[in-house]
Amino acid sequence: MCGDNIMTSEKETGYCWVILSIFVIAQFVLSIAGFGWGSLAPFLKNIMTLNSTQIGLICSSFYFTASIVAFPAGIFIDRCGVKKGVIFWLGFTGIPLFFLSFIHSYFLFLVFVALSGFGYGIGNPVASKGLFIWFARKTRGTVFGIRQAAVTAGGATAGIFLVYISEKMGPFVAIRIISLIIIIVMGFAIFFYRDPAGYGAGTDGVSKKKFEFRIIFSNSPLLLLSAYMAMLGLSQGVVISFLILYMNEILGYSLIMSGSFLAMLMIGAAAGRIFWGLLSDSVFQGNRKPALLLISAFAFTSVSVLAYWSKGWPNWLLMVVVIVIGMSSVGWNSIGLVTVSEISDKDKTASAVGLASTIAWAGVFIGPITFGSMTDYFGYSAAWSVLAFFCLLSFILCLFIPIKSRK
């Protein structure tokens, strides 16, 4: 069953699968763009004559604006309903990317990358709120995992699709194609997405209470969990931005093979976003903390191995390492967002997810620019080692998080 009591009526229970399809398709195409900067990096680096710091700044600009918009977007969605948020999510990402595909000036390129990040940052709060109001508690964990798997499926597609198109027609054509697909999906959402009865703007379903910052900022487990997510977000931003460059420039793989490794990373991430939820539900009986600790432990171990990788080591072992990095450093999002929703007040779900996303994406945008600067001055081994240290810090921080679901 999709809905429960006031969430959805019996007539609407079948329509929730249309809603899930909208979120999955939208998330998939948006994630090709959001995770595609690492795939485009080698081509942009050559065409625009950029160094590693400038490449890192592209991804950092995208996630910087995504991070600052997530929290206010969550407040807006809690007050005004999900449909407007869905349209803004797709439109404010796809339209700037379309104009971006005609720009060759690095400064203007960064400006439009940042503008598209504003749209992308609406994603977590709008999708979490939308799935929350359309699906019953007993199915929310599954649909959260499906939607999050679409994120990494899009990232895996970017590792092959964007590299292929960029090699054939150039990176700007690749950006233009994905932007047009996003705009088409926006038109689909305009016609087919609707809020459940009682959850449109101005209805009883949308919170009319004065938003109290004190309540959400006094939730110490939420703030600690957000900091934990920021440290793993730092790792996520780095690996999706620099894995292809590292494989190509340091380990000597072709661009197509390097893109395949990124695809493996995202496949591992997709598996992780489902696996950690199932593990915490079945093995740990709904206790999320052991899964969060395991994620940090695997992230620290796998990134440490990558930091000192030797060209003479077997390819199959490198594949295993990359997949484990994907399951941990990029596969933490689903269990993180489910935990956020469980420790927050029901009428502030989007706001809580927005705040957590803002803090988490702070790590995502800080990571690439910092990592790129370190590789320019100290080399990849030192940069990967520092990244592994932050993964270890996330493990230590998680030990002190008092995770308890609110009734």
C-alpha positions, 0 to 999 in steps of 0.5 A: 500500500502506498499511502496511509490515513491522511497521506493519500486516499484509496483512489490515489494509492495506485498513483503513487507509483507514477510519482515514484517513476517521476522522482526516479527518472528525474533523479537519474537524468539530473545525476548524469549532470551532477556526477558528470563533472569528473567524466567531463574533466579530462576534456574540459582540462584540454579544451579550456587549458585548466589545471587540477585546481580549476577543475576542482573549482567547477565541481565545488561551485556546483555543490556550493550553490546546491548546499546553500539552497537546500535548507531554504528550499526545504522550508519552502517545500514544507510550506508550499507543497512538492509540485512547485519544488519538483518544477524548480528542481528540474528547471533551475538545473536544466536551463542554466546547463543548456546556456552553459553548453555555449560558453567557453569563458572559464569565469562565465562557465563557473557562473552558470555551473553555480546557477545550475547547482541552485536547482540541483540543491532542491533535490534532496528535500523535495524528493524526500518530502514527496516520497514521505507524503505519498508512501506509507511507513512500511514502504518508505525505506524501499522507495528511498533506496530506489530513488537513491539508487537512481542517483548512482545509476545516473553517475554510472551512466555519466562515466560512460555516456558523457565520455563517449559523447565528449570523445565524439562531439566534444564536452559542450555538446554532451552538456547540451544533450543532457540539459535538453533531456532534463528540460523534457523531463520537467515538461513530463513532471508538469503534466503528471506530478501532483500532490496528494489531496490535502497537500497542495499550496494553501491547503490543510496539508501544508504547514502554516505554522511559523517556522521555528529555527530553534526547534530544528537547530536544537536537535543535536543528533541531527546536527552531529549526523549532518557533520558526519555526512559532510565528512563523507560528502567530502570524500564523495565530491573528490572521488567523483571529480578526480577518479577518472583523472587519477586513473588516466594520468597516474595509473595510465588507463585510457579515458574509456577504461577510466570512465568504466572504473567510474561506472564501477564506482557508481554501481557499487554506490547504487548497491550500497545505498540499497544494501546499507538500508537492508542491513540496518533493517534486517540484521541490526533491527532498525538500528542505523548506527552500526551501518553508519560505522561500517560505512566509515570503516570501509571508506577509510580502508578503501581510500587508504589502499587507493592512496598507495596503489601500485601500477603492478598490482592486479586490475581485479583487485583495483576493481574491488577497491573502487567498488568498495569506495563506491559502496562507502564514500558514495553509497552512504546517502540513503541510510543518512537521509532515512536516519535524518527523517527518523530523528526529525519532526514529521512536519519538518521533514523537508526542512531537516533534510534540507539542513542536513543536505546543506551541511553535507554538501559543504563537504562535497564542494570543499573536497574537490577544490582542496583535493585539486590544490593538494594534487598540484602541490603535493601529488595524488598520494598525499591528497588521497591520504588526507581524504582517508583521514577525514573518513576516519574522522567520520567514524570517530564522530559517529561513535558520539551520535545519539541516534534515537527515532522520534515517535 
